[in-house]
Amino acid sequence: MDLPLSSPQIATVTAPLIMALPKGRILKELLPLLERAGLAPAPDCYEESSRRLRFETADANVEVIRVRSFDVATFVAHGAAHLGVAGGDVLDEFDYKELYAPLDLGIGRCRVSVAEPVGAEPLDTARLSRISVATKYPNIARRHYAAKGVQAEIIHLNGAMELAPSMGLARVIVDLVQTGGTLKANGLAETEVISEITSKLIVNRGALKTMPDEMGALLARFRGAIQ
């Protein structure tokens, strides 16, 4: 898609700027925004069957890498990518000081929630001292229960969280919820929302300082695409 004449341009650089994008649903939701910003990746970037992980974009000065959603923040924080798109859940979990999140993209809406078996006796956190929690968000879960004066014993899982209560692995789970259908299908109910989540544009603070013109132009294009 051609950029409007008024769109900020990125000065030519000797090496491409690298943008880290998450695989899956968020990447597909990003497509219209990337097109409006003049940064649409090569078509096979959106194909799950593609074995490539690095792609050219409509801007010769920008390339994208496609990684796991949990890894976007790590690539950007350590400077392997200059900017990226990450969910608020990832940013809350890792809390990298090297990251700056200037724009909420308003996509990938979901929530981090507590869920427990349907029909289970309600938990009285005012009387609890410990609770076992299955999650891939140990830091978020610990902070959530610490605020209630409860020590969370974390069972760290990367998937199939919904099995944990029925298999006696944990009393509750803390996980990302979009529709709640998977919880319901596995006999669980959402009992508490910890945080509402959207995807955000993140940048490496060092890159923002050393390449202010190039990074500033990219941010301006994303702001224009959102508006």
TIKE-163285 format. One record per residue (C-alpha): x, y, z. Coordinates in steps of 0.02 Angstrom, whole numbers. Each point is the difference from the previous one (the first is absolute). Layout:
% residues N
NODE_px_py_pz
NODE_X_Y_Z
...
This chain:
% residues 227
NODE_px_py_pz
NODE_0_0_0
NODE_70_171_-49
NODE_35_121_142
NODE_-92_167_1
NODE_114_141_-55
NODE_-6_73_176
NODE_62_-159_84
NODE_169_15_87
NODE_140_-87_-92
NODE_144_-97_78
NODE_173_61_-48
NODE_103_-128_-93
NODE_106_-102_120
NODE_146_-118_-34
NODE_-87_-147_83
NODE_-187_-33_12
NODE_-99_37_155
NODE_-66_-162_74
NODE_-178_-17_66
NODE_-49_-155_100
NODE_-177_-61_-27
NODE_-94_-139_91
NODE_-60_-155_-90
NODE_-184_-47_-12
NODE_-159_99_30
NODE_82_166_42
NODE_103_-2_-159
NODE_-159_-17_-104
NODE_-83_142_95
NODE_153_106_-33
NODE_-10_-12_-189
NODE_-117_148_-33
NODE_101_112_116
NODE_165_-50_-80
NODE_-72_34_-172
NODE_-58_173_50
NODE_173_35_72
NODE_83_-55_-163
NODE_85_-146_88
NODE_-94_-152_-66
NODE_114_-153_10
NODE_24_-126_-141
NODE_-160_-105_-19
NODE_77_-161_66
NODE_29_85_168
NODE_-184_-37_37
NODE_9_-182_-56
NODE_20_-123_143
NODE_82_-122_-120
NODE_140_122_-44
NODE_167_-53_72
NODE_74_173_-18
NODE_18_104_158
NODE_65_163_-76
NODE_-95_97_-133
NODE_19_156_-106
NODE_-137_132_9
NODE_-72_132_-116
NODE_134_117_69
NODE_175_-51_-55
NODE_71_70_163
NODE_-106_-110_114
NODE_-3_-189_21
NODE_-104_-106_118
NODE_37_-158_96
NODE_-140_-118_51
NODE_20_-75_173
NODE_-101_-72_144
NODE_-106_132_85
NODE_94_-28_164
NODE_167_31_-87
NODE_-39_168_-83
NODE_42_99_156
NODE_163_-95_24
NODE_59_34_-178
NODE_-38_185_18
NODE_66_20_178
NODE_167_-77_-47
NODE_17_104_-158
NODE_-17_-142_-126
NODE_-152_94_-65
NODE_-25_188_6
NODE_-188_-6_29
NODE_-142_-125_6
NODE_-179_-38_46
NODE_-35_-86_166
NODE_-151_-34_108
NODE_-20_88_166
NODE_9_-171_83
NODE_177_-27_-65
NODE_54_174_55
NODE_-75_-24_173
NODE_82_-170_20
NODE_177_50_-49
NODE_1_186_45
NODE_158_36_-100
NODE_72_171_44
NODE_77_12_-175
NODE_-173_12_-80
NODE_-110_150_-33
NODE_-180_-26_-54
NODE_-58_164_-81
NODE_-154_-64_-93
NODE_-149_-110_44
NODE_-51_-77_-166
NODE_-173_-49_62
NODE_9_-177_-71
NODE_15_-173_77
NODE_-127_39_135
NODE_-9_-133_137
NODE_34_-11_187
NODE_108_-88_128
NODE_-118_-88_119
NODE_-13_-123_143
NODE_-105_-154_-37
NODE_-51_-147_109
NODE_-110_-154_-14
NODE_-186_30_-21
NODE_-90_-42_163
NODE_156_9_108
NODE_-16_77_171
NODE_36_187_-19
NODE_173_51_58
NODE_8_117_149
NODE_165_89_-32
NODE_-21_95_163
NODE_28_-165_92
NODE_124_-81_-119
NODE_188_2_27
NODE_50_-105_-152
NODE_-75_-51_-166
NODE_64_-110_-142
NODE_-11_85_-170
NODE_34_-73_-172
NODE_55_135_-122
NODE_124_60_-129
NODE_-5_169_88
NODE_92_-34_165
NODE_43_183_34
NODE_-176_63_-35
NODE_-76_-138_107
NODE_119_28_146
NODE_-30_188_0
NODE_-188_-25_-10
NODE_-9_-115_150
NODE_135_92_98
NODE_-112_154_-6
NODE_-130_-106_91
NODE_126_-62_127
NODE_1_-175_-77
NODE_156_-97_-52
NODE_-21_-74_-174
NODE_84_-169_-26
NODE_31_3_-187
NODE_-16_-150_-115
NODE_81_68_-158
NODE_-85_-66_-157
NODE_12_61_-179
NODE_-163_-78_-58
NODE_-149_-109_47
NODE_-24_106_156
NODE_-184_-50_5
NODE_47_-178_48
NODE_92_48_158
NODE_-146_13_123
NODE_-85_-162_-55
NODE_166_-94_6
NODE_37_61_176
NODE_147_104_-57
NODE_-65_168_60
NODE_-152_77_84
NODE_-20_140_-129
NODE_76_60_-162
NODE_54_172_-58
NODE_-9_12_-188
NODE_-42_107_-151
NODE_-187_-2_-40
NODE_-84_63_-157
NODE_-175_-77_-10
NODE_5_-122_145
NODE_-50_-145_-113
NODE_152_-106_41
NODE_-29_24_186
NODE_-182_-53_-16
NODE_45_-153_-104
NODE_116_-57_139
NODE_-115_29_147
NODE_75_165_57
NODE_-76_170_34
NODE_83_170_-4
NODE_-9_68_177
NODE_109_154_-2
NODE_74_116_-132
NODE_177_53_43
NODE_26_118_-148
NODE_-75_48_-167
NODE_123_-25_-143
NODE_33_82_-168
NODE_153_-6_-113
NODE_123_145_6
NODE_138_66_-109
NODE_163_-15_97
NODE_171_74_-38
NODE_175_-27_65
NODE_50_152_103
NODE_178_-6_-64
NODE_-58_0_-182
NODE_-116_146_36
NODE_148_98_69
NODE_128_-44_-135
NODE_-120_8_-150
NODE_-128_131_50
NODE_-43_53_-178
NODE_-28_-175_-69
NODE_-94_-61_153
NODE_-101_160_12
NODE_-55_-18_-181
NODE_-57_-179_31
NODE_-99_51_154
NODE_-82_142_-98
NODE_-53_-123_-136
NODE_-78_-116_128
NODE_-92_145_83
NODE_-67_50_-170
NODE_-53_-179_-38
NODE_-95_-12_165
NODE_-90_165_-29
